[in-house]
Amino acid sequence: MTAIAPSIAVSLWDLPAQLGQVFYFIVMPILILAGIGFLIQRTCRLDLPTLTRLNFNFVIPGMIYFSASSSRLSAADAGAVVLATLALMACMGVLTLAAARLRGVPRDQRNAMVMTTIYYNSGNYGLPLQELAFRNSGQGAPATALQSIVMITQNFTNFTFGVMIATGGRKDRHWRQNLMHVVKFPPIYALAAAILTTYVRGWIGESPHLARAIDPFWKVVLYVKDAFIAVALLTLGAQLATVRPSGKSYPVRLSIFLRLLVGPATALAIIYALGLEGFLAQVLLISSSTPTAVNTMLLCMEFDNHPDYAARAVFYSTLLSPVTITLVVFLAQGGHLARLEAGSIAQSGWQVLALTAADTTAATDPAAAAGPSTSAPRAASTKGATMKRRTTVSIEAQAFLINGKPTYQGRKYNGMKIEGLLMNARLVQGIFDDLNPQTRAKWNYPDGPWDPNRNTEEFLAAMPTWRKHGLLSFTINLQGGSPQGYSKEQPWHNSAFAADGSLRGDYMARLERILDKADELGMAPIVGFFYFGQDERLSDEKAVVRAVQDDTDWLLEKGYANVLVEIANEVNVNRYEHKVIQPPRCHELIELVRKRSAGKVSSPAGRLLVSTSMGGGAIPPENIVKAADFLLLHGNGVSDPNRIRAMVDQCRALKSYAGQPILFNEDDHFGFEAADNNMLAAVSRYAGWGYFDYRMKGEGYDEGFQSVPVNWTISSARKRGFFNLLAKMTGQE
């Protein structure tokens, strides 16, 4: 399959800034907390055994339970993590012994040297690192769930094979004693409990009554989860404070080189060899970059196998690790290794340092050669690039956050959790125009001719009222939607893109006004790029790619941190002309936006959050679920609320589902006064819902939000029904 190559160019000017962002926002919190633990231990002399037991017997198991039960860890991914971890340990063991022989390391030190390179700090360091690296993109829980598999695998081998290495083959200790350490390791049982919870939840289904019953217990899990990073890193710092390496000469530099540099490089080779890619590959690569495990020092101390050597390796590898971890996280997560495919190693992050200031793309696909637009008109002013934005949208687990706080914080409705949902409406015609003079008169107002600027002005005037009723999001599309509600043919010409994919300045000026107002009101709009029936306005696939690139760049230039991106409306509808928009390849455009925006958005994720939607009643395919930051469903044609519930359940049961938020952003079913309806059904499954209304046959100007011309006020019974229920749900009534 052809893949769109991401734009991975990093200028010499941009590189320090991007590395600085990774260091400051991901690595710096680790250093601060570990440093505090170090100072407290040196000054107050904590009871370190008790602190360590508290961490490994309570806090880490609590975090593992939360992560694994929230992310629906698949058996395939768990198996891949175990295999990759064991392969990395084996390869590093062989490489370490070879390096030791080449450097003439004494035989009696070689086993200790192997210990310092094959066992890395996957617990107190690795778990917080994964949480910090992925939490703001909503992948913190899945990342720590995968990292917990690494930690358990490492500890299982540590107390079995590791003991053999530390003893040099001596039988100082019976194998049953070693096995008891594994059996008594609490994280194993936390992971098992999480897996059991997932299966039980799938068997009995989601229930508001059950959720209420277990709420106190789940709050305990959340409290432990919230304490995890601080306790784990304070423990790490306190452990390092006890390390006092001797002055005896050891090949510590070689151990550090192997652990911090050769380790990630070897992990990358294993990732490619196993055919792993995407999020799983990112987690594994970042995991491999952590310093030597403290357990290595403890085992070497217990069996008197050069404990000073191990202590120095632990201390100095931890001290130097922020430098190498910053680079590895940047390469893995910053858009340079986000898609790891066989045959694409030429695009890997190891080459990014050699790239120049030119904004280029890898030449694996002619479509990717479109490059950035230089001729596209720049819409309106450049004030967005310099003005301070007020609103930021982010994702944590299955919840949306605005300005760092869950939406509708603390809110429940009839026992159903509202906090974290993104309630929305389909308002795609906010920048509508018709460039076809033969059809333009169709959209005349009752009191005058069609006017796209009047349309946008009235949209802007209505936004505060929507917001007061609890609406936090709306979908707006650069190619609109059917101005008749549903249409077989679309002779009108409504597209913010020219035929070559460049942006039309008048459309983008109107969009800028709407997004600015949304930013002012604390709203997180969903900006759609393409709509079937209008995508053929783009001449070819090269133009489609350019359209995605130019619109992404425009959003970045304006500094928007409050927008979500929808590549296309209902990609599975068999009316898209360009194959790159269709389901088998649409994930390529999703990944293009993710990679192109990486490190360029002033938001917790550091990039744009992106997805695409499916037609009414359809479930997204695995490739789209795997690539998307959130899942977009449509309820058109779904008259049974139970089918809405089933759709959400089916998504969460998909193999590639990684705990992303789910929301409907189009549903033309109403009945808001009924005891059950599609809106309530979605919320009962913890999914946001989007109101879609059009002017039906025989209805007048006041009806609907999609039929042009639009009355953007709450001007009909259906509109009032939706906004009244929304206000009740969100506590705005």
VMD Tcl script that draws the C-alpha trace (Angstrom):
set ca {
  {0.00 0.00 0.00}
  {1.25 3.45 -0.86}
  {1.78 5.73 2.08}
  {1.85 9.47 2.25}
  {5.24 10.44 3.53}
  {5.15 12.93 6.37}
  {6.90 16.22 6.25}
  {9.81 15.52 8.54}
  {12.01 18.43 7.80}
  {13.39 20.23 10.81}
  {15.36 23.38 10.29}
  {18.46 24.14 12.27}
  {16.45 26.92 13.90}
  {13.44 24.74 14.72}
  {15.36 21.75 16.04}
  {16.56 23.28 19.33}
  {13.10 24.65 20.03}
  {11.40 21.30 19.43}
  {13.96 19.41 21.49}
  {13.56 22.06 24.16}
  {9.80 21.49 24.25}
  {10.27 17.75 24.77}
  {12.85 18.35 27.49}
  {10.88 21.05 29.28}
  {7.42 19.50 29.23}
  {8.24 15.76 29.48}
  {11.71 15.29 30.94}
  {11.90 18.31 33.24}
  {9.05 17.15 35.56}
  {10.92 13.86 36.00}
  {14.12 15.67 36.94}
  {12.36 18.00 39.37}
  {10.52 15.27 41.25}
  {13.50 12.91 41.32}
  {15.67 15.81 42.47}
  {13.25 16.58 45.30}
  {13.33 12.92 46.34}
  {17.14 13.00 46.24}
  {17.30 16.09 48.48}
  {14.70 14.80 50.93}
  {16.57 11.53 51.31}
  {19.91 13.29 51.83}
  {18.47 15.70 54.42}
  {15.70 13.73 56.15}
  {16.91 10.14 55.67}
  {13.60 8.56 54.78}
  {12.82 4.95 55.58}
  {13.66 3.89 52.04}
  {12.57 0.22 52.29}
  {9.10 1.35 53.45}
  {8.85 3.95 50.67}
  {9.90 1.39 48.09}
  {7.39 -1.18 49.37}
  {4.61 1.44 49.32}
  {5.48 2.25 45.72}
  {5.71 -1.29 44.38}
  {2.98 -2.84 46.52}
  {0.34 -0.12 46.21}
  {0.98 2.90 43.98}
  {2.40 1.18 40.88}
  {-0.23 -1.63 41.00}
  {-2.95 1.05 41.26}
  {-1.58 2.85 38.20}
  {-1.31 -0.40 36.25}
  {-4.89 -1.32 37.11}
  {-6.18 2.08 35.99}
  {-4.17 2.08 32.75}
  {-4.94 -1.49 31.71}
  {-8.64 -1.34 32.59}
  {-9.06 2.02 30.84}
  {-7.20 1.14 27.65}
  {-8.51 -2.36 26.83}
  {-5.05 -3.81 26.31}
  {-5.20 -6.45 23.59}
  {-3.53 -9.85 23.88}
  {-1.76 -9.26 20.56}
  {-0.19 -6.01 21.75}
  {0.79 -7.55 25.09}
  {2.43 -10.46 23.27}
  {4.27 -8.09 20.96}
  {5.59 -6.13 23.94}
  {6.83 -9.29 25.68}
  {8.49 -10.54 22.50}
  {10.14 -7.20 21.73}
  {11.34 -6.79 25.34}
  {12.87 -10.27 25.47}
  {14.45 -9.76 22.05}
  {15.98 -6.47 23.17}
  {17.38 -8.04 26.34}
  {18.88 -10.93 24.38}
  {20.42 -8.67 21.75}
  {21.82 -6.29 24.36}
  {23.29 -9.22 26.26}
  {25.11 -10.45 23.17}
  {26.27 -6.96 22.20}
  {27.49 -6.25 25.73}
  {29.54 -9.44 25.91}
  {31.03 -8.71 22.50}
  {31.89 -5.15 23.51}
  {33.37 -6.38 26.79}
  {35.67 -8.78 24.96}
  {36.72 -6.15 22.42}
  {37.51 -3.65 25.20}
  {39.27 -6.25 27.33}
  {36.90 -6.02 30.29}
  {37.97 -8.53 32.96}
  {35.92 -11.74 32.97}
  {34.75 -11.28 36.54}
  {33.15 -7.93 35.61}
  {31.34 -9.03 32.48}
  {28.26 -10.44 34.20}
  {27.77 -7.22 36.14}
  {28.24 -5.30 32.92}
  {25.51 -7.35 31.22}
  {23.19 -6.62 34.14}
  {23.70 -2.87 33.67}
  {22.67 -2.94 30.00}
  {19.86 -5.50 29.71}
  {17.84 -4.32 32.74}
  {16.54 -0.78 32.42}
  {14.38 1.25 34.77}
  {10.98 0.29 33.41}
  {9.09 1.01 36.64}
  {9.94 4.13 38.65}
  {11.34 5.87 35.57}
  {9.68 4.17 32.59}
  {6.06 4.35 33.78}
  {6.10 8.08 34.61}
  {7.99 8.77 31.38}
  {5.29 7.10 29.27}
  {2.51 8.86 31.18}
  {4.11 12.27 30.69}
  {4.98 11.61 27.06}
  {1.47 10.57 26.03}
  {-0.99 11.95 28.58}
  {-1.85 15.13 26.70}
  {-2.63 13.27 23.50}
  {-5.07 11.05 25.42}
  {-2.78 8.02 25.21}
  {-1.29 8.15 28.69}
  {-3.28 5.17 29.98}
  {-2.58 2.89 26.96}
  {1.11 3.85 27.07}
  {1.50 3.00 30.75}
  {-0.48 -0.21 30.24}
  {2.02 -1.30 27.59}
  {4.92 -0.13 29.75}
  {3.60 -2.23 32.63}
  {4.04 -5.30 30.40}
  {7.66 -4.26 29.85}
  {8.15 -3.85 33.61}
  {6.60 -7.22 34.45}
  {8.66 -8.97 31.77}
  {11.84 -7.33 33.06}
  {11.11 -8.20 36.67}
  {10.20 -11.81 35.84}
  {13.56 -12.29 34.12}
  {15.34 -10.24 36.78}
  {14.38 -12.60 39.58}
  {15.14 -15.70 37.49}
  {17.72 -15.24 34.76}
  {19.05 -12.08 36.40}
  {19.87 -13.95 39.59}
  {21.82 -16.50 37.55}
  {23.85 -13.70 35.97}
  {24.45 -11.96 39.29}
  {25.61 -15.17 40.95}
  {27.76 -16.13 38.01}
  {26.05 -19.51 37.92}
  {26.63 -20.21 41.58}
  {23.85 -22.01 43.43}
  {23.74 -19.57 46.34}
  {20.01 -19.44 46.19}
  {17.35 -22.02 45.36}
  {15.23 -21.42 42.27}
  {12.08 -21.59 44.39}
  {13.22 -18.53 46.35}
  {13.67 -16.63 43.11}
  {10.28 -17.74 41.85}
  {8.63 -16.52 45.06}
  {9.83 -12.99 44.26}
  {7.96 -13.24 40.97}
  {4.83 -14.74 42.56}
  {4.75 -12.00 45.19}
  {5.19 -9.18 42.65}
  {1.92 -7.13 43.04}
  {1.89 -5.51 39.55}
  {1.21 -8.94 38.05}
  {-2.01 -9.21 40.03}
  {-2.96 -5.62 39.24}
  {-2.68 -6.39 35.53}
  {-4.67 -9.61 35.93}
  {-7.39 -7.74 37.84}
  {-7.57 -5.13 35.09}
  {-7.95 -7.79 32.41}
  {-10.68 -9.49 34.46}
  {-12.44 -6.14 34.92}
  {-12.41 -5.56 31.17}
  {-13.94 -8.97 30.45}
  {-16.61 -8.57 33.15}
  {-17.49 -5.11 31.87}
  {-17.83 -6.49 28.36}
  {-20.05 -9.30 29.64}
  {-22.49 -7.24 31.71}
  {-22.27 -4.04 29.66}
  {-22.12 -0.45 30.83}
  {-24.75 0.42 33.43}
  {-25.37 3.76 35.16}
  {-26.53 1.89 38.27}
  {-23.37 -0.20 38.37}
  {-21.27 2.90 37.78}
  {-22.92 4.57 40.77}
  {-22.34 1.47 42.95}
  {-18.63 1.23 42.23}
  {-18.01 4.98 42.19}
  {-16.28 5.09 45.64}
  {-13.93 2.26 44.64}
  {-13.11 3.83 41.29}
  {-12.37 7.12 43.04}
  {-9.76 5.30 45.14}
  {-8.13 4.05 41.94}
  {-8.13 7.58 40.54}
  {-6.57 8.99 43.70}
  {-3.80 6.39 43.54}
  {-3.32 7.08 39.83}
  {-2.97 10.79 40.51}
  {-0.34 10.12 43.18}
  {1.66 7.72 41.04}
  {4.05 10.05 39.19}
  {5.03 11.96 42.32}
  {5.54 8.88 44.50}
  {7.40 6.90 41.84}
  {9.83 9.69 41.01}
  {10.36 10.70 44.64}
  {11.22 7.06 45.32}
  {13.64 7.02 42.39}
  {15.37 10.15 43.65}
  {15.59 8.77 47.16}
  {17.10 5.53 45.85}
  {19.73 7.47 43.90}
  {20.62 9.42 47.04}
  {21.79 6.19 48.69}
  {24.21 5.42 45.86}
  {27.81 6.15 46.82}
  {30.04 4.60 44.16}
  {33.66 3.86 45.03}
  {36.66 5.12 43.15}
  {37.58 1.70 41.73}
  {38.03 1.65 37.98}
  {35.17 0.08 36.04}
  {34.07 0.33 32.38}
  {31.11 2.50 33.39}
  {31.33 4.70 30.30}
  {30.95 1.66 28.07}
  {27.92 0.48 30.05}
  {26.30 3.91 29.78}
  {27.01 4.10 26.04}
  {25.44 0.69 25.51}
  {22.40 1.39 27.72}
  {21.52 4.90 26.58}
  {22.55 4.90 22.92}
  {22.94 1.35 21.65}
  {19.81 0.25 23.56}
  {17.37 2.53 21.66}
  {19.13 1.87 18.35}
  {18.80 -1.87 18.90}
  {15.17 -1.46 19.92}
  {14.50 0.44 16.68}
  {16.02 -2.41 14.66}
  {13.86 -4.95 16.54}
  {10.74 -2.83 15.96}
  {11.39 -2.87 12.23}
  {12.27 -6.57 12.24}
  {9.00 -7.45 14.01}
  {6.96 -5.20 11.71}
  {5.65 -3.07 14.58}
  {4.42 0.44 13.89}
  {2.54 3.45 15.19}
  {1.72 3.93 18.85}
  {3.01 0.51 19.96}
  {6.36 1.15 18.27}
  {6.61 4.60 19.86}
  {6.03 3.21 23.35}
  {8.61 0.45 22.90}
  {11.25 2.81 21.54}
  {10.77 5.30 24.39}
  {10.78 2.45 26.91}
  {14.19 1.28 25.67}
  {15.79 4.65 26.41}
  {15.56 4.55 30.21}
  {18.71 4.19 32.34}
  {20.00 1.15 34.22}
  {17.49 -0.31 36.68}
  {18.00 0.15 40.41}
  {17.22 -3.56 40.85}
  {20.49 -4.28 39.05}
  {22.42 -2.61 41.84}
  {20.37 -4.43 44.50}
  {21.02 -7.86 42.97}
  {24.73 -7.17 42.55}
  {24.88 -6.03 46.19}
  {23.07 -9.14 47.40}
  {25.40 -11.51 45.55}
  {28.56 -9.39 45.91}
  {29.04 -9.11 42.15}
  {30.81 -5.75 41.82}
  {28.03 -3.74 43.49}
  {30.08 -0.52 43.16}
  {30.15 -1.00 39.39}
  {26.39 -1.46 39.25}
  {25.83 1.52 41.55}
  {27.92 3.80 39.36}
  {26.14 2.58 36.23}
  {22.74 3.28 37.82}
  {23.77 6.71 39.07}
  {25.52 8.07 35.99}
  {23.16 6.56 33.43}
  {20.26 8.16 35.29}
  {22.15 11.45 35.48}
  {22.83 11.48 31.72}
  {19.55 9.96 30.58}
  {17.63 13.26 30.22}
  {19.80 14.14 27.23}
  {19.28 10.88 25.36}
  {15.64 10.47 26.42}
  {14.84 13.94 25.07}
  {16.25 12.92 21.69}
  {14.50 9.53 21.64}
  {11.10 10.97 22.64}
  {11.51 13.68 20.00}
  {12.28 11.12 17.31}
  {9.60 8.65 18.37}
  {6.76 11.00 19.18}
  {7.54 14.21 17.39}
  {6.25 13.02 14.04}
  {9.45 11.41 12.79}
  {8.86 7.80 13.76}
  {5.11 7.91 14.29}
  {4.59 5.43 11.47}
  {7.18 2.69 11.45}
  {6.89 0.60 8.32}
  {9.15 -1.92 6.66}
  {10.71 -0.23 3.68}
  {10.37 3.26 5.09}
  {13.44 3.28 7.28}
  {14.87 5.93 5.00}
  {12.30 8.25 6.55}
  {13.27 7.43 10.10}
  {14.07 9.97 12.75}
  {17.76 9.15 12.70}
  {18.02 11.15 9.49}
  {16.07 14.16 10.65}
  {19.15 15.91 12.02}
  {20.63 15.98 8.53}
  {17.63 17.70 6.98}
  {17.84 21.34 6.03}
  {15.46 24.21 6.48}
  {13.49 23.31 3.36}
  {10.01 21.93 4.15}
  {10.34 18.64 2.28}
  {8.66 15.28 2.32}
  {10.07 11.82 1.84}
  {9.70 10.57 -1.69}
  {7.85 7.33 -1.14}
  {4.74 8.54 -2.95}
  {4.40 10.99 -5.82}
  {1.38 12.46 -4.05}
  {3.58 13.48 -1.18}
  {5.71 15.60 -3.45}
  {3.08 18.34 -3.51}
  {4.97 20.11 -0.75}
  {3.82 23.15 1.12}
  {1.81 25.78 -0.66}
  {3.68 28.91 -1.58}
  {1.06 30.41 -3.85}
  {-2.04 29.96 -1.69}
  {-3.61 33.25 -0.66}
  {-3.17 34.05 3.00}
  {-6.59 34.65 4.45}
  {-7.38 37.82 6.35}
  {-4.69 39.11 8.67}
  {-1.83 37.40 10.43}
  {-3.08 38.43 13.85}
  {-3.65 34.78 14.85}
  {0.05 34.08 14.62}
  {0.85 36.65 17.29}
  {-2.32 37.07 19.38}
  {-2.60 35.13 22.62}
  {-5.13 32.34 22.34}
  {-7.51 31.66 25.21}
  {-8.68 28.10 24.61}
  {-6.87 24.78 24.36}
  {-8.44 21.38 23.76}
  {-6.77 18.17 24.84}
  {-7.58 14.53 25.53}
  {-6.93 12.41 28.60}
  {-8.05 8.80 28.44}
  {-11.62 8.95 27.07}
  {-12.27 12.53 28.19}
  {-11.95 15.87 26.45}
  {-10.38 18.71 28.40}
  {-10.62 22.43 27.74}
  {-7.87 24.55 29.24}
  {-6.67 21.57 31.24}
  {-10.01 20.79 32.91}
  {-12.52 18.12 31.88}
  {-15.51 19.48 30.03}
  {-18.60 19.89 32.22}
  {-16.41 19.17 35.24}
  {-18.15 17.11 37.93}
  {-21.43 16.97 35.99}
  {-23.73 13.95 35.91}
  {-27.23 13.63 34.48}
  {-29.64 10.93 35.66}
  {-26.65 8.94 36.91}
  {-24.78 9.28 33.60}
  {-21.37 10.88 33.53}
  {-21.28 14.07 31.48}
  {-17.83 15.24 32.57}
  {-15.34 14.83 29.73}
  {-17.90 14.57 26.91}
  {-17.93 16.92 23.93}
  {-21.54 17.79 23.15}
  {-21.76 19.30 19.70}
  {-23.90 20.23 16.71}
  {-23.43 19.98 12.96}
  {-23.15 23.60 11.81}
  {-21.09 23.03 8.68}
  {-22.45 25.92 6.60}
  {-20.89 28.76 8.59}
  {-18.57 29.71 5.70}
  {-20.80 28.48 2.83}
  {-20.78 30.10 -0.59}
  {-21.68 28.98 -4.09}
  {-19.23 29.74 -6.88}
  {-21.60 28.39 -9.54}
  {-23.65 31.34 -10.90}
  {-26.30 28.94 -12.21}
  {-27.21 27.64 -8.73}
  {-26.31 30.61 -6.51}
  {-29.85 32.02 -6.54}
  {-31.10 28.82 -4.84}
  {-29.79 30.17 -1.53}
  {-31.44 33.59 -1.52}
  {-32.77 34.81 1.81}
  {-36.51 35.41 2.22}
  {-35.70 39.12 2.36}
  {-32.85 39.41 -0.13}
  {-30.09 37.77 -2.21}
  {-27.61 35.24 -0.92}
  {-24.74 36.84 1.00}
  {-21.93 34.64 2.43}
  {-20.75 37.45 4.74}
  {-24.25 37.90 6.19}
  {-24.36 34.14 6.75}
  {-21.12 34.26 8.76}
  {-22.19 37.39 10.66}
  {-25.40 35.72 11.79}
  {-23.48 32.57 12.72}
  {-21.16 34.65 14.92}
  {-24.10 36.41 16.56}
  {-25.70 33.09 17.54}
  {-22.58 31.47 19.02}
  {-22.84 32.98 22.55}
  {-26.40 31.68 22.87}
  {-25.36 28.16 21.86}
  {-22.53 28.32 24.36}
  {-24.85 29.44 27.19}
  {-26.92 26.28 26.60}
  {-23.84 24.09 27.09}
  {-22.67 23.58 23.49}
  {-18.90 23.23 23.55}
  {-18.25 22.09 19.98}
  {-19.62 22.25 16.47}
  {-18.55 20.82 13.14}
  {-17.72 23.27 10.39}
  {-16.47 22.06 7.01}
  {-14.34 23.73 4.33}
  {-16.58 22.13 1.72}
  {-19.74 22.44 3.80}
  {-22.42 19.78 3.55}
  {-25.49 19.38 1.41}
  {-27.31 22.75 1.53}
  {-30.51 20.78 0.97}
  {-29.94 18.38 3.85}
  {-29.50 15.35 1.60}
  {-28.72 15.53 -2.14}
  {-28.17 13.03 -4.93}
  {-26.41 15.58 -7.14}
  {-24.38 18.63 -6.13}
  {-24.10 21.07 -9.06}
  {-23.28 23.94 -6.70}
  {-19.64 24.76 -6.04}
  {-18.84 25.19 -2.34}
  {-15.17 24.65 -1.60}
  {-12.50 26.55 0.30}
  {-9.93 24.87 -1.96}
  {-8.94 25.81 -5.49}
  {-8.49 22.99 -7.99}
  {-4.79 22.67 -7.10}
  {-5.54 22.41 -3.37}
  {-4.54 25.94 -2.44}
  {-6.78 27.91 -0.07}
  {-9.33 30.52 -1.08}
  {-8.75 33.69 0.90}
  {-12.43 34.68 1.24}
  {-13.42 31.33 2.73}
  {-10.50 31.33 5.14}
  {-11.25 34.89 6.25}
  {-14.75 33.80 7.27}
  {-13.41 30.68 8.97}
  {-10.90 32.76 10.91}
  {-13.66 34.93 12.35}
  {-15.59 31.86 13.51}
  {-12.58 30.11 15.03}
  {-11.53 33.34 16.76}
  {-14.99 33.62 18.32}
  {-14.89 29.98 19.38}
  {-11.53 30.59 21.03}
  {-13.00 33.59 22.85}
  {-16.02 31.58 24.07}
  {-14.02 28.53 25.21}
  {-15.35 26.26 22.46}
  {-13.53 23.45 20.61}
  {-14.85 23.29 17.02}
  {-14.33 20.33 14.72}
  {-12.89 21.62 11.44}
  {-13.69 19.30 8.53}
  {-11.67 19.41 5.31}
  {-13.62 17.45 2.68}
  {-17.21 16.61 1.80}
  {-18.32 14.05 -0.79}
  {-19.78 15.67 -3.88}
  {-17.33 18.56 -3.55}
  {-14.05 16.68 -3.27}
  {-14.02 16.36 -7.07}
  {-13.41 20.13 -7.17}
  {-9.80 19.13 -6.44}
  {-8.02 18.08 -9.62}
  {-6.10 15.03 -8.41}
  {-4.56 13.30 -5.40}
  {-1.66 15.71 -5.40}
  {-4.16 18.55 -4.91}
  {-5.86 16.66 -2.04}
  {-2.54 16.26 -0.25}
  {-1.72 19.91 -0.83}
  {-5.14 20.90 0.56}
  {-4.45 18.96 3.75}
  {-0.98 20.44 4.06}
  {-2.10 24.02 3.38}
  {-5.07 23.91 5.73}
  {-2.94 22.33 8.46}
  {-0.32 25.03 7.97}
  {-3.00 27.73 8.07}
  {-4.35 26.45 11.40}
  {-0.80 26.37 12.75}
  {0.00 29.86 11.47}
  {-3.07 31.25 13.19}
  {-2.06 29.61 16.45}
  {-5.31 27.72 17.07}
  {-5.05 25.27 19.97}
  {-8.81 24.80 20.35}
  {-9.63 22.97 17.10}
  {-10.12 19.30 16.32}
  {-9.64 18.16 12.73}
  {-12.00 15.92 10.74}
  {-10.33 14.86 7.49}
  {-13.58 14.17 5.69}
  {-17.27 13.72 6.34}
  {-18.39 10.07 6.08}
  {-15.40 8.63 4.24}
  {-17.14 5.30 3.69}
  {-19.86 6.87 1.53}
  {-19.14 5.61 -1.96}
  {-19.03 9.07 -3.54}
  {-15.51 10.28 -2.88}
  {-13.58 10.56 -6.13}
  {-10.09 10.47 -4.64}
  {-8.93 7.15 -3.24}
  {-6.72 8.77 -0.63}
  {-9.87 10.03 1.13}
  {-11.59 6.63 1.04}
  {-11.43 4.27 4.08}
  {-8.49 2.06 3.00}
  {-6.18 5.07 2.77}
  {-7.77 7.88 4.76}
  {-5.52 7.07 7.71}
  {-2.63 8.40 5.62}
  {-4.18 11.88 5.70}
  {-4.82 11.57 9.44}
  {-1.17 10.77 10.00}
  {-0.10 13.55 7.67}
  {-1.88 16.14 9.84}
  {-0.49 14.61 13.05}
  {3.07 14.62 11.78}
  {2.93 17.98 10.03}
  {1.62 19.71 13.15}
  {3.84 17.90 15.66}
  {5.54 20.29 18.04}
  {3.82 23.31 16.49}
  {0.66 23.75 18.58}
  {0.57 25.48 21.97}
  {-1.41 22.67 23.54}
  {-0.62 19.74 25.83}
  {-0.40 17.40 22.82}
  {1.84 19.82 20.95}
  {-0.02 19.05 17.71}
  {-3.45 19.00 16.16}
  {-5.85 16.23 17.22}
  {-7.38 14.57 14.19}
  {-9.89 11.94 13.06}
  {-12.45 11.30 10.33}
  {-16.11 10.32 10.40}
  {-18.14 7.38 9.12}
  {-21.60 7.27 7.57}
  {-24.73 6.64 9.60}
  {-24.59 3.38 11.59}
  {-21.09 2.48 10.35}
  {-18.13 1.48 12.53}
  {-14.70 2.80 11.53}
  {-12.24 0.24 10.15}
  {-9.18 -0.82 12.10}
  {-6.71 1.33 10.15}
  {-8.65 4.52 10.92}
  {-9.20 3.60 14.59}
  {-5.49 2.95 14.94}
  {-4.54 6.35 13.51}
  {-7.27 8.58 14.99}
  {-7.01 10.59 18.19}
  {-10.79 10.31 18.71}
  {-13.55 8.37 16.94}
  {-16.34 10.12 15.02}
  {-19.62 8.25 14.48}
  {-22.88 9.25 12.79}
  {-26.38 8.25 13.82}
  {-28.13 8.99 10.52}
  {-30.44 6.12 9.65}
  {-30.24 4.74 13.20}
  {-33.75 5.00 14.64}
  {-33.20 2.61 17.56}
  {-31.27 4.15 20.48}
  {-29.99 0.69 21.39}
  {-28.15 0.59 18.08}
  {-26.39 3.82 19.11}
  {-25.26 2.06 22.28}
  {-24.16 -0.97 20.30}
  {-22.10 1.19 17.93}
  {-20.10 2.61 20.84}
  {-19.62 -0.87 22.31}
  {-18.46 -2.23 18.94}
  {-15.87 0.53 18.62}
  {-14.46 -0.18 22.05}
  {-14.23 -3.87 21.22}
  {-12.12 -3.29 18.10}
  {-8.62 -4.71 18.19}
  {-7.00 -1.37 17.39}
  {-9.08 0.68 19.85}
  {-6.71 2.31 22.32}
  {-9.06 4.15 24.66}
  {-9.80 7.20 22.50}
  {-12.86 9.35 23.18}
  {-15.91 8.55 21.04}
  {-18.44 11.09 19.88}
  {-21.24 11.36 17.37}
  {-20.97 14.57 15.37}
  {-24.03 13.98 13.17}
  {-27.43 12.49 14.04}
  {-30.77 13.59 12.60}
  {-32.94 11.86 15.20}
  {-34.76 13.93 17.74}
  {-37.51 12.99 20.28}
  {-35.76 15.01 22.95}
  {-38.74 14.83 25.30}
  {-38.85 11.01 25.18}
  {-37.56 8.75 27.95}
  {-34.96 7.39 25.54}
  {-33.45 8.85 22.39}
  {-30.21 8.74 20.44}
  {-28.71 11.59 22.42}
  {-29.36 9.89 25.76}
  {-28.21 6.56 24.35}
  {-24.84 7.98 23.32}
  {-24.30 9.64 26.68}
  {-25.24 6.42 28.50}
  {-22.22 4.84 26.80}
  {-20.01 7.81 27.63}
  {-19.94 9.18 24.10}
  {-20.59 12.78 23.05}
  {-23.46 13.50 20.68}
  {-23.97 15.91 17.78}
  {-27.28 17.43 16.68}
  {-27.91 17.47 12.90}
  {-31.01 19.24 11.63}
  {-32.05 20.26 8.13}
  {-35.09 21.87 6.55}
  {-37.51 19.07 5.70}
  {-40.04 19.09 2.91}
  {-42.58 21.89 3.30}
  {-40.75 23.56 6.19}
  {-39.77 27.21 6.31}
  {-36.67 29.31 6.86}
  {-36.65 28.87 10.67}
  {-36.10 25.12 10.47}
  {-32.79 23.31 10.42}
  {-29.13 24.24 10.73}
  {-27.83 22.77 7.46}
  {-30.25 23.90 4.78}
  {-29.14 27.17 3.18}
  {-30.03 29.93 3.87}
  {-29.73 29.13 7.57}
  {-31.47 30.78 10.48}
  {-28.70 30.32 13.04}
  {-30.89 31.23 16.02}
  {-32.77 28.72 18.17}
  {-35.82 29.29 16.01}
  {-37.77 26.01 15.86}
  {-39.28 23.38 18.13}
  {-36.59 20.84 17.22}
  {-33.81 23.31 17.96}
  {-35.41 24.25 21.27}
  {-35.83 20.57 22.15}
  {-32.15 19.90 21.62}
  {-30.82 22.96 23.40}
  {-33.19 22.52 26.33}
  {-32.08 18.94 26.90}
  {-28.46 19.96 26.41}
  {-28.84 22.67 29.05}
  {-30.35 20.17 31.50}
  {-27.63 17.64 30.86}
  {-24.79 20.11 31.25}
  {-26.24 22.08 34.14}
  {-26.80 25.27 32.16}
  {-30.58 25.44 32.58}
}
mol new
graphics top color blue
foreach p $ca { graphics top sphere $p radius 0.5 }
foreach p [lrange $ca 0 end-1] q [lrange $ca 1 end] { graphics top cylinder $p $q radius 0.2 }
display resetview
